[in-house]
Amino acid sequence: MVKKLKKIAALIAVVGMLSGCSLTLPVTATSNEVGSKVGTAEATGFFGWIFIDQDASIQTAAKNGGITEISTVDIKHGNILNIIVTYETIVTGE
C-alpha cells in the first residue's frame, strides 16, 4: 500500500512540474470608453529568449481586432518550465 501511495505521489509531482502557468497584467488604460471590440497578438518563444518572426505588439493586436480607438491594453504571459514562453497582447476599444 505504501509503495502504491509513493507512486501516486511521484506521478502527481511530475504532472505538477510539467504543467504551465499564466498571468495577465494590465499595461495601460485610456480615457476612451471600454469598447466592444477585442484584438489580440501573440508571440511564442523557446527558453525565454528565442523568438523568431513574432509580433505581439499593441499595434498588431489593435489591427487584428479592427480597433482604431484603444481603451485598455493587457499582457498575458504564459510559461511552461521556461521552455515554452508565450506573450499575448490583448487590446479593447472601438
N, C-alpha and C positions, 0 to 999 in steps of 0.2 A: 504493500500500500504506500509506503514512504517513497519507494522508487518511482511509483506512478505519479505521485504529487510533485516530485522533483522534475520529472519530465514535463509535466504540465506547466510548472513554474518557468522552466527553461524556454518552452515554446512561447509563453506569454512575454517573456523578456525579449526574445528575438523579434516577435511581431511588434512590440513596442519600439524597438530600436529602428526597425525598418519603416515605421510609419512617419509621415511628414507632419508639418505644422504650417499654418499660415497666419498672417497678421495683417489687418487692414488699418491703415493710418490716414487721418485727414491731412492734406497738404495745404490747401487754401480754400477760401470761400470769397465770393464777391458779393456786392450788394444786389446783384440780379436775383430775381425770383427763382426758386428751385424749379427747373423746367421738367417737362415730361420725357425728354429725350436722354438716353444714356449711351455713351460711346466708350469703347474700351480699346486698349492696345496692349499687347503682351510681348515680353521678351523672356526666352528660356536660355539658361546657360548651364555650364557644367563646371564643377569645382569652384564656383563662386566668382570666376573671372573670365571664362571662355564664352563669349557671346559673339556669334558670327552672324552678321547682317540682320540684326534685331532692332526694332524700333518700338519702344514703349513710351514715346513722348506724349505730352499733353496735346500737342497739335495733331498728332495722328489719331489719338483717341477721340478728339472733337470731330475730326473729319470723318472717322468711321461711324460716328453717331449722327452726322448731319447737323452738328451744333455750331452755331455762329456766335452765340452769347453764352459764355461759360458761367455756371453758378457755383459748382463745387468740384474739387479735384481730390481724389483719394488714391493712395497707392496700396496695393495688396502684394505682400511679399510672401512667397512660399519657399520651403526648404525641405529637402529630403536628404538627411545626413550630410548636408553641404556638398552633395554630389550633383544633384539637380536643383537649380535655383530658378525661381520664376519671379518676375516683376510684372504686375498688371496695373496700368493706369486707368482709373475709372472717372469719367467726366460726366457731369449732368448739366443740363441747360436747355436752351431753345435754339 
